[in-house]
Amino acid sequence: QVHLVESGGGLVQPGGSLRLSCAGSGFAFSSSAMRWYRQAPGKERESVAYITATTGFADYADSVKGRFTISRDNDKNTLYLQMNSLKPEDTAVYYCYALRYNYRGQGTQVTVSS
């Protein structure tokens, strides 16, 4: 059974940093490209970052390029999102998504506010 659990969210001041983690289990984690999505209240879901299964190629939404970094450790079955220079508009629930299995986790809340 595919299982993804996000963690690392919280309240941070503008300009601060957070690192999100997504632990995968029940599937071949290293076989799947992964995405981080986010959704803010009243807004459409936005794909934030993407990483391939094994080559490490990454792509980012323009809104986060240069501030966020996606990475993965296939030995630990874990996906990461390092978020720096956070802005209030980054406030959202962040989800990880396993493309090959069409499965996402329950999300972790990120709130950027002074």
Backbone hydrogen bonds, N-H to C=O, Kabsch-Sander energy under -0.5 kcal/mol:
donor,donor_aa,acceptor,acceptor_aa,energy
3,H,25,S,-2.2
5,V,23,A,-2.0
7,S,21,S,-2.3
10,G,109,Q,-0.8
12,V,111,T,-2.6
15,G,86,L,-3.3
16,G,13,Q,-2.3
18,L,83,M,-2.2
20,L,81,L,-2.7
21,S,7,S,-2.6
22,C,79,L,-2.3
23,A,5,V,-2.6
24,G,22,C,-0.5
24,G,77,N,-3.0
25,S,3,H,-2.1
29,F,27,F,-1.8
31,S,28,A,-2.1
32,S,29,F,-1.6
34,M,51,I,-2.4
35,R,97,Y,-2.1
36,W,49,A,-2.3
37,Y,95,Y,-3.0
38,R,46,E,-2.1
39,Q,93,V,-2.0
43,K,40,A,-2.3
46,E,38,R,-3.0
48,V,36,W,-2.8
48,V,46,E,-0.6
49,A,36,W,-1.5
50,Y,59,D,-2.4
51,I,34,M,-2.5
52,T,57,F,-2.1
59,D,50,Y,-2.0
61,A,48,V,-2.4
64,V,61,A,-1.8
65,K,61,A,-1.2
67,R,64,V,-2.4
68,F,64,V,-2.1
69,T,82,Q,-2.4
71,S,80,Y,-1.5
73,D,78,T,-2.9
76,K,73,D,-0.8
77,N,73,D,-0.5
78,T,73,D,-1.9
79,L,22,C,-2.5
80,Y,71,S,-3.1
81,L,20,L,-2.1
82,Q,69,T,-3.0
83,M,18,L,-3.3
83,M,81,L,-0.6
84,N,67,R,-1.9
84,N,82,Q,-0.6
85,S,15,G,-0.6
86,L,16,G,-2.3
90,D,87,K,-2.2
91,T,88,P,-1.8
92,A,110,V,-2.0
93,V,39,Q,-2.4
94,Y,92,A,-0.5
94,Y,108,T,-2.9
95,Y,37,Y,-2.5
97,Y,35,R,-2.3
98,A,103,Y,-3.1
99,L,33,A,-1.8
99,L,97,Y,-0.8
100,R,33,A,-0.5
101,Y,98,A,-0.5
102,N,98,A,-1.0
102,N,99,L,-0.6
103,Y,98,A,-1.4
105,G,96,C,-1.9
106,Q,4,L,-0.6
108,T,94,Y,-1.9
110,V,92,A,-2.8
111,T,10,G,-2.8
113,S,12,V,-2.1
113,S,111,T,-0.6
